Amino acid sequence: MGRDTVFGQELARLRAERGLSLRRLSELAHYSRSHLHDLEHGVKQPSTATAKRLDVALSAGGRLAALAERDRAQPDDGGTGWLDDPQEIEQRRRRVTASNIDEAKLRYLEGAVLRLITEYERHPPGVMASQTRRLRRYVDDVLAGRRHPPQQERLYAVAVHLCGLLGTLAVDLGLHAHARAYGLEAFDIADAAGQPDLQAWARAAQSFIAYYASDYDEALAYAQDGQRRAPRSPHGVRLALNGEPRALARLGDTYGVDDAVDRGLTLLADFPTGEQVSASLTLGAYCPARATANAATAYLALGQPAKVRRHATPALAVFDREGLRGPQALTRLDLATAALMAPDPEPERAAQLAAEAIAVSAPQRLESVNLRAREFLHRARPWATQPRIRAVAEMVADQNKRSIEVGKVVLE
């Protein structure tokens, strides 16, 4: 049997005054009806946390918490009044261990992210963006619920990778404002997770996004910050060979480019990838083909065609073998532009490579390819009247006619 308490009497009075049943108060305060019944009849004494929660549910302004403290000041139950009720302890324990996601769902999400990253360059960006956006929203719903700390870490990683992928796809669709927003979101989540490897991966995505927005100082800052956060991470290869040297080249820093390329290639030796071609947004290290293709792009911006050919030619053979349309096109355009920069320019050869690049990437219509094709035509102006150069210009113009409205529908 319990004893009448001022707390219990006041709880019953407030509940009746507000027209609430035990069931409704149970729903508002998240305690069982039996527990609330026992509190009202003095069978159980509330903890401070329970009293405060009931104060909120009943808008009692702290009155119940004060009464609970007064009741506990005069225990008559052999001292147990100073302790939390076992049922309340059990309810707390269940809240701590509750989760809205299980191992099967986590593995599904992680596997789905890996699949999307692997297939990124094999499908049109609009198709990929639609799938990725749907998954990102699902993860956001899951993150709004309860989960254990280890599950939270894994969900944060999934969210970071999805945001980074969406940012890259937005670049492919020519939607730079969307890309920047996704990049910022990716890093903020990685930063909240406190995982340096994840932060470095997000910085690599941000550097890529800034580079194609022509924000070269920002691209460089992100690339260098990513390397500082995870200096021996496999993502350091991508940051040192994709983010840093390409931005430095656009800023005219020849020595900086050489240093970054040397560091990236040295670090690459610590993460052997075999003959497999890594994904552009790989969660591991870049493969040699990716590494050297990015170095070639940096040397192209510096006007060093011999280094472009040395790095790009073997990479192109790998990309052709794998049928990766984006890298096939971009590397061909680098070689095409380098052919115009050589001491003995080869406009015919350059035009052939550029035409192949535009044709191979046509099904995907990548903004990065369009941008590099326009740069090729700028370099080809001295030969603008030649039929093959004119044909390339017409191909580029035709590609540029596509509307970004499709991308807006997918990503907004």
C-alpha positions as CSV (number, residue, x, y, z in Angstrom):
1,M,0.0,0.0,0.0
2,G,1.1,3.5,-0.6
3,R,0.5,6.6,1.3
4,D,-1.1,9.8,0.3
5,T,1.4,12.4,-0.9
6,V,1.0,16.1,-1.7
7,F,2.6,15.3,-5.0
8,G,0.2,12.6,-5.9
9,Q,-2.8,14.7,-4.9
10,E,-1.6,17.6,-7.0
11,L,-0.8,15.4,-10.0
12,A,-4.4,14.0,-9.9
13,R,-5.8,17.5,-9.5
14,L,-3.9,19.0,-12.4
15,R,-4.8,16.0,-14.6
16,A,-8.5,16.4,-13.9
17,E,-8.3,20.2,-14.2
18,R,-6.9,19.8,-17.7
19,G,-9.4,17.1,-18.7
20,L,-6.8,14.5,-19.3
21,S,-7.3,10.8,-18.9
22,L,-4.4,8.6,-17.6
23,R,-4.1,7.3,-21.1
24,R,-3.7,10.8,-22.6
25,L,-1.2,11.9,-19.9
26,S,0.7,8.6,-20.5
27,E,1.0,9.6,-24.2
28,L,2.2,13.1,-23.4
29,A,4.7,12.2,-20.7
30,H,5.8,8.9,-22.1
31,Y,5.1,6.9,-18.9
32,S,2.8,3.9,-18.5
33,R,-0.7,4.4,-17.2
34,S,0.0,2.0,-14.3
35,H,3.1,4.1,-13.3
36,L,1.1,7.3,-13.4
37,H,-1.7,5.7,-11.3
38,D,0.9,4.6,-8.7
39,L,2.3,8.1,-8.6
40,E,-1.1,9.6,-7.9
41,H,-1.9,7.2,-5.1
42,G,1.5,7.4,-3.4
43,V,2.4,3.8,-4.3
44,K,5.6,5.2,-6.0
45,Q,7.6,8.3,-5.6
46,P,8.7,10.3,-8.6
47,S,12.3,11.1,-9.4
48,T,13.2,14.7,-10.1
49,A,13.4,13.9,-13.8
50,T,9.9,12.4,-13.8
51,A,8.4,15.3,-11.9
52,K,9.9,17.8,-14.3
53,R,8.6,15.8,-17.3
54,L,5.1,15.8,-15.8
55,D,5.5,19.5,-15.1
56,V,6.0,20.1,-18.8
57,A,3.2,17.8,-19.9
58,L,0.7,19.5,-17.5
59,S,2.2,23.1,-17.8
60,A,2.5,23.1,-14.0
61,G,5.4,25.6,-14.0
62,G,7.7,23.6,-11.8
63,R,5.1,22.9,-9.0
64,L,5.3,19.2,-9.3
65,A,9.1,19.1,-9.1
66,A,9.0,21.2,-5.9
67,L,6.4,18.9,-4.4
68,A,8.3,15.8,-5.3
69,E,11.4,17.2,-3.5
70,R,9.2,18.0,-0.4
71,D,7.8,14.5,-0.3
72,R,11.2,12.9,-0.6
73,A,12.5,15.0,2.3
74,Q,10.3,12.9,4.7
75,P,10.6,9.3,3.6
76,D,8.7,6.6,5.6
77,D,9.5,3.6,3.5
78,G,12.7,2.5,5.1
79,G,14.8,4.7,2.8
80,T,13.7,3.5,-0.6
81,G,12.0,6.9,-1.3
82,W,15.5,8.3,-2.0
83,L,15.9,5.9,-5.0
84,D,14.3,5.7,-8.4
85,D,11.5,3.3,-8.9
86,P,12.6,0.1,-10.6
87,Q,10.0,0.5,-13.4
88,E,11.3,4.0,-14.1
89,I,14.8,2.6,-14.2
90,E,13.6,0.0,-16.7
91,Q,12.0,2.6,-18.9
92,R,15.1,4.7,-18.9
93,R,17.1,1.7,-19.9
94,R,14.8,0.9,-22.8
95,R,15.1,4.5,-24.0
96,V,18.8,4.2,-24.1
97,T,18.9,0.9,-25.9
98,A,16.0,1.8,-28.3
99,S,16.9,2.2,-32.0
100,N,15.0,2.9,-35.2
101,I,17.5,1.1,-37.3
102,D,19.0,-2.4,-37.2
103,E,22.1,-4.1,-38.7
104,A,20.3,-5.2,-41.8
105,K,19.2,-1.7,-42.7
106,L,22.7,-0.3,-42.0
107,R,24.3,-2.8,-44.2
108,Y,21.8,-2.1,-46.9
109,L,22.5,1.6,-46.8
110,E,26.3,1.2,-46.8
111,G,26.1,-1.3,-49.7
112,A,23.8,1.1,-51.6
113,V,26.3,4.0,-51.2
114,L,29.1,1.8,-52.4
115,R,27.1,0.8,-55.5
116,L,26.2,4.4,-56.3
117,I,29.8,5.5,-56.0
118,T,30.9,2.6,-58.2
119,E,28.3,3.3,-60.9
120,Y,28.7,7.1,-60.8
121,E,30.5,7.4,-64.1
122,R,28.6,4.7,-65.9
123,H,25.1,6.3,-65.9
124,P,23.7,9.8,-66.8
125,P,24.0,12.2,-63.9
126,G,20.2,12.9,-63.8
127,V,19.5,9.2,-63.3
128,M,22.1,8.9,-60.6
129,A,21.0,12.1,-58.9
130,S,17.4,10.9,-58.6
131,Q,18.4,7.6,-57.0
132,T,20.9,9.3,-54.6
133,R,18.6,12.0,-53.5
134,R,15.9,9.5,-52.6
135,L,18.3,7.5,-50.5
136,R,19.6,10.7,-48.9
137,R,16.1,11.7,-47.7
138,Y,15.6,8.2,-46.3
139,V,18.8,8.5,-44.3
140,D,17.7,11.9,-43.0
141,D,14.4,10.4,-41.7
142,V,16.4,7.7,-39.9
143,L,18.7,10.2,-38.4
144,A,15.7,12.0,-36.8
145,G,15.0,8.9,-34.7
146,R,16.9,7.1,-31.9
147,R,20.0,5.0,-32.5
148,H,23.1,3.8,-30.6
149,P,26.3,5.8,-30.9
150,P,28.1,3.2,-33.2
151,Q,25.0,3.2,-35.5
152,Q,25.1,7.0,-35.5
153,E,28.7,7.0,-36.7
154,R,27.8,4.7,-39.6
155,L,24.7,6.7,-40.5
156,Y,26.8,9.9,-40.5
157,A,29.3,8.3,-42.9
158,V,26.5,7.2,-45.2
159,A,25.0,10.7,-45.1
160,V,28.4,12.3,-45.9
161,H,29.0,10.1,-48.9
162,L,25.5,10.7,-50.3
163,C,25.9,14.5,-49.9
164,G,29.3,14.4,-51.5
165,L,28.0,12.3,-54.4
166,L,25.0,14.6,-54.9
167,G,27.4,17.6,-54.9
168,T,29.5,16.0,-57.6
169,L,26.4,15.1,-59.7
170,A,25.2,18.7,-59.4
171,V,28.5,19.8,-60.9
172,D,27.9,17.3,-63.8
173,L,24.5,18.9,-64.3
174,G,25.9,22.5,-64.2
175,L,24.1,23.4,-61.0
176,H,26.9,25.0,-59.0
177,A,24.8,26.5,-56.2
178,H,23.3,23.1,-55.5
179,A,26.8,21.5,-55.6
180,R,28.3,24.0,-53.1
181,A,25.3,23.5,-50.7
182,Y,25.7,19.7,-50.8
183,G,29.5,20.0,-50.3
184,L,29.0,22.2,-47.2
185,E,26.5,19.7,-45.8
186,A,28.8,16.8,-46.4
187,F,31.6,18.4,-44.5
188,D,29.4,19.6,-41.7
189,I,28.1,16.1,-41.0
190,A,31.7,14.7,-41.3
191,D,32.9,17.3,-38.8
192,A,30.0,16.5,-36.4
193,A,31.0,12.8,-36.7
194,G,34.6,13.7,-35.6
195,Q,36.1,11.2,-38.1
196,P,39.2,12.6,-39.8
197,D,39.1,10.2,-42.7
198,L,35.5,11.2,-43.4
199,Q,36.4,14.9,-43.1
200,A,39.2,14.4,-45.7
201,W,36.8,12.6,-48.1
202,A,34.3,15.5,-47.7
203,R,37.0,18.1,-48.3
204,A,38.0,16.3,-51.5
205,A,34.4,16.6,-52.7
206,Q,34.4,20.3,-51.8
207,S,37.7,20.9,-53.6
208,F,36.3,19.2,-56.7
209,I,33.1,21.3,-56.6
210,A,35.0,24.6,-56.0
211,Y,37.4,23.8,-58.9
212,Y,34.6,23.4,-61.5
213,A,33.1,26.6,-60.2
214,S,36.4,28.3,-61.0
215,D,37.0,29.1,-57.3
216,Y,40.6,27.9,-57.3
217,D,41.7,29.5,-54.0
218,E,38.8,27.8,-52.3
219,A,39.6,24.5,-54.1
220,L,43.2,24.7,-52.9
221,A,42.2,25.6,-49.3
222,Y,39.8,22.6,-49.1
223,A,42.4,20.2,-50.6
224,Q,45.1,21.3,-48.2
225,D,42.8,21.2,-45.2
226,G,41.8,17.7,-46.0
227,Q,45.4,16.6,-46.0
228,R,46.0,18.3,-42.7
229,R,43.1,16.5,-41.1
230,A,44.1,13.0,-42.3
231,P,47.8,13.2,-43.5
232,R,48.2,9.5,-43.9
233,S,44.7,8.7,-45.2
234,P,44.2,7.0,-48.5
235,H,42.1,10.1,-49.4
236,G,45.4,12.0,-49.3
237,V,46.2,10.6,-52.7
238,R,43.1,12.2,-54.2
239,L,43.6,15.4,-52.4
240,A,47.3,15.7,-53.4
241,L,46.7,14.7,-57.1
242,N,43.2,16.0,-57.8
243,G,42.5,18.9,-55.5
244,E,45.8,20.5,-54.8
245,P,47.8,20.5,-58.0
246,R,45.0,21.3,-60.3
247,A,44.1,24.4,-58.3
248,L,47.7,25.4,-57.9
249,A,48.1,25.1,-61.7
250,R,45.2,27.5,-62.3
251,L,46.9,29.9,-59.9
252,G,50.2,29.6,-61.8
253,D,52.3,27.9,-59.1
254,T,54.6,25.5,-61.0
255,Y,56.7,24.5,-58.1
256,G,53.7,23.9,-56.0
257,V,52.2,21.6,-58.6
258,D,55.5,19.6,-58.9
259,D,55.6,19.2,-55.1
260,A,51.9,18.1,-54.8
261,V,52.3,15.6,-57.6
262,D,55.4,14.1,-56.1
263,R,53.8,13.8,-52.7
264,G,50.7,12.3,-54.1
265,L,52.5,9.7,-56.2
266,T,54.8,8.8,-53.2
267,L,51.7,8.4,-51.0
268,L,50.1,6.2,-53.7
269,A,52.8,3.6,-53.2
270,D,51.5,3.1,-49.6
271,F,48.0,2.1,-50.9
272,P,48.4,-0.4,-53.8
273,T,45.2,-0.9,-55.7
274,G,46.4,-3.5,-58.3
275,E,45.0,-3.3,-61.8
276,Q,41.5,-2.3,-60.7
277,V,40.4,1.2,-61.6
278,S,39.2,3.1,-58.5
279,A,35.9,5.0,-58.6
280,S,36.2,8.7,-59.0
281,L,34.7,9.2,-55.5
282,T,36.4,6.1,-54.1
283,L,36.3,5.6,-50.3
284,G,39.8,4.3,-50.6
285,A,42.9,5.4,-52.5
286,Y,43.1,6.5,-56.1
287,C,44.5,4.0,-58.6
288,P,47.5,4.9,-60.7
289,A,45.4,5.8,-63.7
290,R,43.2,8.2,-61.7
291,A,46.3,9.7,-60.1
292,T,48.3,10.3,-63.3
293,A,45.2,11.6,-65.3
294,N,44.7,14.3,-62.6
295,A,48.4,15.2,-62.7
296,A,48.1,15.6,-66.5
297,T,45.3,18.0,-66.1
298,A,47.4,20.1,-63.7
299,Y,50.3,20.2,-66.2
300,L,48.0,21.1,-69.0
301,A,47.0,24.3,-67.1
302,L,50.7,25.1,-66.7
303,G,51.3,24.7,-70.5
304,Q,53.6,21.7,-70.2
305,P,52.4,19.4,-73.1
306,A,55.2,16.8,-72.7
307,K,54.2,16.1,-69.1
308,V,50.6,15.9,-70.1
309,R,51.3,13.2,-72.7
310,R,53.5,11.3,-70.3
311,H,50.9,11.1,-67.6
312,A,47.7,11.0,-69.7
313,T,48.5,8.5,-72.4
314,P,48.8,5.4,-70.1
315,A,45.8,6.5,-68.1
316,L,43.6,6.8,-71.3
317,A,44.4,3.2,-72.2
318,V,43.1,2.1,-68.8
319,F,39.9,4.2,-69.1
320,D,39.2,2.9,-72.6
321,R,39.6,-0.6,-71.4
322,E,37.1,0.0,-68.6
323,G,34.7,2.0,-70.7
324,L,34.5,4.9,-68.3
325,R,33.0,7.7,-70.4
326,G,33.8,10.7,-68.3
327,P,37.5,9.9,-67.8
328,Q,37.8,8.8,-71.4
329,A,36.5,12.1,-72.6
330,L,38.3,14.3,-70.2
331,T,41.7,12.6,-70.8
332,R,41.2,12.8,-74.6
333,L,40.5,16.5,-74.3
334,D,43.7,17.0,-72.2
335,L,45.7,15.2,-74.9
336,A,43.9,17.1,-77.6
337,T,44.8,20.5,-76.0
338,A,48.4,19.3,-75.4
339,A,48.7,18.5,-79.1
340,L,47.9,22.2,-79.9
341,M,50.5,23.4,-77.3
342,A,53.4,21.2,-78.6
343,P,56.3,22.9,-80.3
344,D,55.0,21.4,-83.5
345,P,51.2,21.7,-83.1
346,E,49.0,18.9,-84.5
347,P,45.6,20.4,-85.1
348,E,44.3,17.4,-87.1
349,R,45.2,15.0,-84.3
350,A,43.9,17.4,-81.7
351,A,40.5,17.7,-83.5
352,Q,40.2,13.9,-83.8
353,L,40.8,13.4,-80.1
354,A,38.4,16.2,-79.2
355,A,35.7,14.8,-81.5
356,E,36.1,11.3,-79.9
357,A,35.8,12.8,-76.5
358,I,32.6,14.6,-77.2
359,A,31.1,11.5,-78.9
360,V,32.0,9.1,-76.2
361,S,30.5,11.3,-73.4
362,A,27.4,12.3,-75.4
363,P,25.0,9.9,-73.6
364,Q,25.9,11.4,-70.2
365,R,26.4,15.1,-71.2
366,L,28.7,16.0,-68.4
367,E,29.3,19.7,-67.6
368,S,33.0,19.0,-66.9
369,V,33.4,17.7,-70.4
370,N,31.6,20.7,-71.9
371,L,33.9,23.0,-69.9
372,R,37.1,21.3,-71.0
373,A,35.8,21.2,-74.6
374,R,35.3,24.9,-74.6
375,E,38.8,25.4,-73.2
376,F,40.1,23.2,-76.1
377,L,38.2,25.5,-78.6
378,H,39.7,28.6,-77.0
379,R,43.2,27.1,-77.5
380,A,42.3,26.1,-81.1
381,R,41.3,29.6,-82.3
382,P,44.4,29.9,-84.6
383,W,43.0,26.9,-86.5
384,A,39.3,27.8,-86.3
385,T,38.8,27.8,-90.1
386,Q,40.0,24.2,-90.4
387,P,37.1,21.8,-91.2
388,R,37.8,19.4,-88.4
389,I,38.1,22.1,-85.8
390,R,34.9,23.7,-87.1
391,A,33.2,20.3,-86.7
392,V,34.3,20.0,-83.1
393,A,32.9,23.5,-82.5
394,E,29.6,22.5,-83.9
395,M,29.6,19.3,-81.7
396,V,30.3,21.4,-78.6
397,A,27.6,23.9,-79.5
398,D,25.1,21.1,-79.9
399,Q,26.0,19.7,-76.5
400,N,25.6,23.1,-74.8
401,K,22.0,23.4,-76.0
402,R,20.9,21.0,-73.3
403,S,18.8,22.6,-70.6
404,I,19.8,22.5,-66.9
405,E,16.1,22.4,-66.0
406,V,16.2,18.6,-65.9
407,G,18.9,18.8,-63.3
408,K,16.8,21.3,-61.2
409,V,13.8,19.0,-61.2
410,V,16.0,16.1,-60.0
411,L,17.9,18.0,-57.3
412,E,15.6,20.7,-55.9
